[in-house]
Each structure stands twice: as C-alpha cells, then as structure tokens.
C-alpha cells in the first residue's frame, strides 16, 4: 500500500480555508490574519473584496429617506441642528428617543445618554463610500451601547443595513436649527466648567443659520461680508441647471434687489443653488422672494424647448461656478 503523504502547510491552510468559507467571513483589522485560515493578512485576502464593496461611492446615500434635501443640508451646510428619528417598529425598550445631530462633542459618531436616549452625529468622517450604511452601523451600535457611553468609529461590514432599512420612511423629518450647541448637554446653564468652555468655543465658530419656513430645504446664513441663501433642490441636475439658466437669462433668477444667483454646490447627488444677499437681508426677508422664485422655477422646469444662445451662455456660467462638496 502506498505511503500516505503528510499535508503541506499550504494544503492545511487551503483545507481550513475551505471549511471556513462555507459561511460568512468575519470582519477583522486590515493587518490581522484572515479568519478564513489562508495565512495571509485580512487586507490581502477576504478584506480585499470587502474593502472594494464598502468604498464604492453611493452617489445619493439619503435617497428614499423622508427629507432627503434636508439630510444633505444638515450634513454639509448647517452648523447646529437636530431632528428626531423614527425607527421602523418604534422605539426599543429603554430608548426614549433617537435624535440626529449635526455634530457631537469630541467628534463622537454617536452617544447613548444616561437616560438611554441616542444622539447620532451626521457630519463625521466615514469609513466607506456609503454614508447611509456607515450611519446605520453607528446607530445600531448606539442602540446596543450601555447608557452614558459614546460610540467610537469602526470598520463597517459591507453587507450591513442602511438607514433606509432602519428608519420609518413615512415618518416626518423635521430639522430644528439651533443658534448653538447647547443641545449637547441636558442642562447647559449648569454645565461643568470644561463642558461650558467647549460649548463656548463651538458656539463661537458656528455661522448663524436659519431654515426658511415657506419653501423646502432652503437655509439662510450670515457671514461677516454678506449673507447667503443655500437651497438644496430635489430636481435632476441637468434639468435644474437648464431651468436656472432660463431664469438667469431672463433676469428673473434673483431674490430681489441686491441679490444674485452666484453658483451652486453639488452634494450627495443633488444640486444646491446659492444666492448672495445684502447684509441687511435677514431670513424673514427671504421668505416671500423665495416662494415667488419657486413658482418661476417650477414653470421653467416644465419647458422642454432647447436653450437659446443667451440661456446657453447663462448655463455655462452657472456650470463654471459649481463646486462639488461630496
């Protein structure tokens, strides 16, 4: 009978890998040995496919959520704001509320407060190309955290749920813009000295911002030189730029005397036109002009005729002054 050859190290590793790859491979650190048993580091083995999956950019991470435009505004434009979130199936036992916040102290991704409530930060850096999946992972870990503890950043599983899987799509998304960051602590007036100092520094850096009430996702902000209106719009970019060009060529793209449409941002798959405003023009002064502009824009969006020469030149100017935020 032929003598049985002993298994080589490579064969043993391949055998172990075959046994482990029957099920899902756990996510570990990039430099750790791959759990499949191949003997290679995770980043050079199963981590390679996982990394590719999580780095593929999702152009519209908030698509399908109620208030997509306001999600983008709170992510990119608004310093201090909160919004109550509604989970599918309702709140869990011991969790009185779940609140989205623009930022949290110490750049925490999330915080489980002493009373069990959850604060989820929106403006943190994320580890993948799908912001919705990153935030959903942070939210799930915050719901499981012990009260009184922040949630730290970590690698996100490529097959994890997204916000669209966790939040009730029918629930209202109603941002509340704050003049400062006092919402960080339950009793800001009696906060400890170090907390009070942190709040003072954060408040000093915040740009005064107000959400308009008459139109959706339009935010007035005050800067030292001039004020601005930044308006996140849900329309397809090419169609919106055509419509704005028609208004601009006709001299009807402004919000009144002393105001000017100066360009736009591109953020998370949507377009954010920006108007310069004179310093005396406050948020309440924008309400009527913004509502009237929305009517003109709606009519311009319905036009299918090719752009005229003047409109093409106006569109070129708007395109040249477009900045991509994300």
C-alpha positions as CSV (number, residue, x, y, z in Angstrom):
1,X,0.0,0.0,0.0
2,X,1.4,3.4,-0.9
3,X,2.5,5.5,2.0
4,X,0.2,8.5,2.7
5,X,2.0,11.8,2.2
6,X,1.7,14.3,5.1
7,X,-0.2,17.5,4.3
8,X,1.9,20.5,3.5
9,X,1.4,23.8,5.3
10,X,-0.3,25.3,2.2
11,X,-2.6,22.3,1.9
12,X,-3.6,22.6,5.5
13,X,-4.3,26.3,5.1
14,X,-6.3,25.6,2.0
15,X,-8.3,22.9,3.8
16,X,-9.0,25.2,6.7
17,X,-10.0,28.0,4.3
18,X,-12.4,25.6,2.5
19,X,-14.0,24.8,5.9
20,X,-14.4,28.5,6.9
21,X,-15.5,29.8,3.5
22,X,-18.7,27.8,3.7
23,X,-20.1,30.6,5.9
24,X,-19.5,34.3,6.1
25,X,-16.0,35.5,6.9
26,X,-15.9,37.8,10.0
27,X,-14.5,41.4,9.5
28,X,-11.2,42.0,11.3
29,X,-8.4,44.5,11.2
30,X,-6.6,45.0,7.9
31,X,-3.3,43.7,9.3
32,X,-4.7,40.8,11.3
33,X,-4.6,37.2,9.9
34,X,-7.6,36.5,7.7
35,X,-10.2,34.4,9.6
36,X,-10.5,32.1,6.6
37,X,-7.2,30.4,7.6
38,X,-5.3,31.3,4.4
39,X,-2.3,32.6,6.4
40,X,-2.5,35.9,4.7
41,X,-3.4,39.3,6.2
42,X,-7.1,40.1,6.0
43,X,-6.5,43.1,3.7
44,X,-4.7,40.9,1.2
45,X,-7.3,38.1,1.4
46,X,-11.1,38.4,2.0
47,X,-10.6,42.0,3.1
48,X,-9.8,43.0,-0.4
49,X,-13.3,42.2,-1.7
50,X,-14.9,43.7,1.4
51,X,-12.8,46.9,1.1
52,X,-13.9,47.2,-2.6
53,X,-17.6,46.7,-1.6
54,X,-17.5,49.4,1.1
55,X,-15.5,52.0,-0.9
56,X,-17.7,52.1,-3.9
57,X,-19.3,55.5,-3.8
58,X,-23.1,55.8,-3.4
59,X,-24.0,59.0,-5.1
60,X,-27.2,59.6,-3.3
61,X,-26.9,58.0,0.2
62,X,-30.1,59.6,1.5
63,X,-32.3,58.7,-1.4
64,X,-35.5,57.1,-0.2
65,X,-35.4,58.8,3.2
66,X,-38.0,61.4,4.1
67,X,-36.5,64.8,3.7
68,X,-33.5,63.8,1.5
69,X,-32.8,67.5,0.8
70,X,-32.7,68.4,4.5
71,X,-30.4,65.4,5.3
72,X,-28.0,66.9,2.8
73,X,-28.3,70.4,4.3
74,X,-27.6,69.1,7.8
75,X,-24.7,67.1,6.5
76,X,-23.0,69.8,4.5
77,X,-24.4,73.3,5.3
78,X,-25.8,73.7,8.8
79,X,-23.6,74.0,11.9
80,X,-26.0,73.2,14.7
81,X,-29.3,71.3,14.2
82,X,-31.2,68.3,15.4
83,X,-34.0,66.1,14.0
84,X,-36.0,63.4,15.7
85,X,-35.7,60.0,14.0
86,X,-38.4,57.3,13.9
87,X,-37.3,53.7,13.8
88,X,-39.2,51.0,11.9
89,X,-41.2,49.2,14.5
90,X,-40.9,52.0,17.1
91,X,-38.5,52.8,19.9
92,X,-36.8,50.0,21.7
93,X,-37.3,49.4,25.4
94,X,-35.1,51.7,27.4
95,X,-34.6,54.1,24.5
96,X,-36.8,57.1,25.0
97,X,-35.7,58.9,21.8
98,X,-33.3,58.8,18.8
99,X,-32.1,62.2,17.6
100,X,-30.0,63.1,14.6
101,X,-27.4,65.9,15.4
102,X,-25.1,67.7,13.0
103,X,-22.1,67.2,15.3
104,X,-21.4,65.9,18.8
105,X,-18.7,66.7,21.4
106,X,-15.2,65.2,20.7
107,X,-16.4,64.3,17.2
108,X,-18.2,61.2,18.6
109,X,-20.1,59.3,15.9
110,X,-22.9,58.7,18.4
111,X,-23.8,58.9,22.1
112,X,-26.0,56.9,24.4
113,X,-27.0,59.3,27.1
114,X,-27.5,58.4,30.8
115,X,-31.3,58.3,30.3
116,X,-30.9,55.8,27.4
117,X,-31.7,58.3,24.6
118,X,-29.5,58.2,21.5
119,X,-27.8,61.0,19.6
120,X,-26.4,60.2,16.1
121,X,-23.9,62.6,14.6
122,X,-24.2,63.3,10.8
123,X,-21.1,65.3,10.0
124,X,-18.4,62.8,11.0
125,X,-15.9,61.2,8.6
126,X,-17.0,57.8,7.4
127,X,-15.1,54.6,6.5
128,X,-16.9,53.6,3.3
129,X,-18.4,55.1,0.2
130,X,-21.9,54.6,1.5
131,X,-22.7,57.2,4.1
132,X,-26.1,55.6,4.8
133,X,-24.6,52.3,5.7
134,X,-22.0,53.9,7.9
135,X,-24.6,55.8,9.8
136,X,-26.9,52.8,10.2
137,X,-24.0,50.8,11.7
138,X,-23.3,53.6,14.2
139,X,-27.0,53.8,15.0
140,X,-27.3,50.1,15.7
141,X,-24.2,50.1,18.0
142,X,-25.6,53.2,19.8
143,X,-28.9,51.4,20.5
144,X,-26.9,48.5,22.0
145,X,-24.5,50.6,24.0
146,X,-24.6,51.0,27.7
147,X,-26.2,54.3,28.8
148,X,-23.7,57.0,29.5
149,X,-21.3,56.0,26.8
150,X,-20.2,57.4,23.4
151,X,-19.8,55.2,20.3
152,X,-16.5,55.0,18.6
153,X,-15.8,54.7,14.8
154,X,-15.1,51.3,13.3
155,X,-14.9,49.4,10.0
156,X,-18.4,48.9,8.6
157,X,-19.5,45.5,7.3
158,X,-20.1,45.6,3.5
159,X,-23.4,43.8,3.8
160,X,-24.7,45.7,6.8
161,X,-28.1,47.5,6.8
162,X,-28.6,51.1,5.6
163,X,-30.6,53.9,7.2
164,X,-33.4,53.1,4.7
165,X,-33.6,49.7,6.4
166,X,-33.8,51.1,10.0
167,X,-35.9,54.3,9.7
168,X,-39.6,54.6,9.1
169,X,-39.9,56.1,5.5
170,X,-43.4,57.5,6.3
171,X,-42.2,59.5,9.3
172,X,-41.8,63.2,9.0
173,X,-38.2,64.6,9.0
174,X,-38.3,68.0,10.7
175,X,-34.9,69.6,11.4
176,X,-34.6,72.2,14.1
177,X,-31.8,74.7,13.6
178,X,-30.2,75.9,16.9
179,X,-28.2,79.1,17.5
180,X,-25.6,77.0,19.3
181,X,-24.7,73.6,20.6
182,X,-26.5,73.6,24.0
183,X,-28.4,70.5,22.9
184,X,-25.2,68.6,23.6
185,X,-26.0,68.6,27.4
186,X,-29.3,68.4,29.2
187,X,-28.6,71.4,31.4
188,X,-26.2,73.7,29.6
189,X,-26.6,76.5,32.1
190,X,-25.3,74.4,34.9
191,X,-22.6,72.5,32.9
192,X,-19.2,71.8,34.3
193,X,-16.5,74.4,33.6
194,X,-14.7,72.3,30.9
195,X,-18.0,71.5,29.2
196,X,-19.1,75.1,29.3
197,X,-15.7,76.2,27.8
198,X,-16.1,73.6,25.0
199,X,-19.6,74.9,24.3
200,X,-18.4,78.4,24.1
201,X,-15.7,77.6,21.6
202,X,-18.1,75.6,19.4
203,X,-20.7,78.4,19.5
204,X,-18.2,81.0,18.6
205,X,-17.3,79.1,15.4
206,X,-20.9,78.5,14.3
207,X,-22.2,80.5,11.4
208,X,-25.7,81.9,12.2
209,X,-28.2,79.8,10.2
210,X,-32.0,79.8,9.8
211,X,-34.2,77.4,7.9
212,X,-36.9,79.1,5.8
213,X,-40.4,78.0,6.5
214,X,-42.2,78.7,3.2
215,X,-40.1,76.5,0.9
216,X,-38.3,73.2,1.5
217,X,-34.6,72.8,2.4
218,X,-33.6,76.5,2.0
219,X,-31.2,77.9,4.6
220,X,-30.2,81.5,5.2
221,X,-26.8,82.1,6.7
222,X,-24.9,85.1,7.9
223,X,-21.2,85.7,7.2
224,X,-19.1,88.8,8.0
225,X,-19.1,90.2,4.5
226,X,-22.6,89.2,3.2
227,X,-25.4,86.8,3.8
228,X,-26.4,83.8,1.6
229,X,-29.3,81.6,0.8
230,X,-28.4,78.0,0.1
231,X,-31.2,75.9,-1.2
232,X,-31.0,72.1,-1.7
233,X,-33.2,71.1,-4.6
234,X,-34.5,67.6,-5.5
235,X,-34.6,68.0,-9.3
236,X,-32.2,66.2,-11.6
237,X,-29.1,68.3,-12.0
238,X,-29.2,68.8,-15.8
239,X,-32.8,69.8,-15.8
240,X,-32.4,72.1,-12.9
241,X,-29.4,73.9,-14.4
242,X,-31.4,74.4,-17.6
243,X,-34.3,75.9,-15.7
244,X,-32.0,78.2,-13.7
245,X,-30.3,79.3,-16.9
246,X,-33.6,80.2,-18.4
247,X,-34.4,82.4,-15.4
248,X,-30.9,83.9,-15.3
249,X,-31.0,84.8,-19.0
250,X,-34.4,86.4,-18.4
251,X,-33.2,88.4,-15.4
252,X,-35.5,86.6,-13.0
253,X,-33.1,84.3,-11.1
254,X,-32.5,86.7,-8.2
255,X,-34.3,87.1,-4.9
256,X,-34.8,90.8,-5.2
257,X,-32.7,94.0,-5.3
258,X,-29.1,93.5,-4.3
259,X,-29.3,89.7,-4.5
260,X,-27.6,87.4,-7.1
261,X,-27.5,83.8,-8.0
262,X,-23.8,83.1,-7.9
263,X,-23.5,79.4,-8.5
264,X,-24.2,76.1,-6.8
265,X,-22.8,73.2,-4.8
266,X,-23.1,69.6,-5.9
267,X,-23.7,67.4,-2.7
268,X,-24.7,63.8,-2.4
269,X,-26.2,63.6,-5.8
270,X,-28.3,66.8,-5.6
271,X,-27.7,70.4,-6.6
272,X,-27.6,73.3,-4.1
273,X,-28.0,76.8,-5.8
274,X,-26.5,79.7,-3.8
275,X,-27.6,83.3,-3.7
276,X,-25.6,86.2,-2.4
277,X,-27.7,88.5,-0.2
278,X,-27.0,92.0,1.1
279,X,-26.1,92.0,4.9
280,X,-29.3,93.8,5.9
281,X,-31.4,91.0,4.3
282,X,-32.5,88.6,7.1
283,X,-34.1,85.1,6.9
284,X,-37.6,86.5,7.2
285,X,-36.9,88.9,4.3
286,X,-36.2,85.9,2.1
287,X,-39.5,84.1,2.6
288,X,-41.7,85.9,0.0
289,X,-38.9,86.2,-2.7
290,X,-38.1,82.5,-2.3
291,X,-41.7,81.4,-2.6
292,X,-42.0,83.6,-5.8
293,X,-38.8,82.2,-7.2
294,X,-40.1,78.7,-6.6
295,X,-43.1,79.4,-8.8
296,X,-40.9,80.8,-11.6
297,X,-38.6,77.8,-11.3
298,X,-41.5,75.3,-11.5
299,X,-42.6,77.0,-14.7
300,X,-39.1,76.9,-16.1
301,X,-38.7,73.2,-15.2
302,X,-41.7,72.4,-17.4
303,X,-40.2,74.0,-20.5
304,X,-38.7,71.4,-22.9
305,X,-37.6,73.7,-25.7
306,X,-33.8,73.9,-26.5
307,X,-31.9,76.6,-24.7
308,X,-31.4,79.9,-26.6
309,X,-27.9,81.4,-27.1
310,X,-28.3,83.6,-24.1
311,X,-29.6,80.7,-22.0
312,X,-26.7,78.5,-23.0
313,X,-24.2,81.2,-22.0
314,X,-26.0,81.6,-18.7
315,X,-25.9,77.9,-18.2
316,X,-22.2,77.8,-18.9
317,X,-21.6,80.5,-16.3
318,X,-23.6,78.5,-13.7
319,X,-21.7,75.3,-14.5
320,X,-18.3,77.1,-14.2
321,X,-19.3,78.3,-10.8
322,X,-20.3,74.8,-9.5
323,X,-18.4,73.3,-6.6
324,X,-18.6,69.6,-5.6
325,X,-18.8,69.1,-1.8
326,X,-19.2,65.3,-1.9
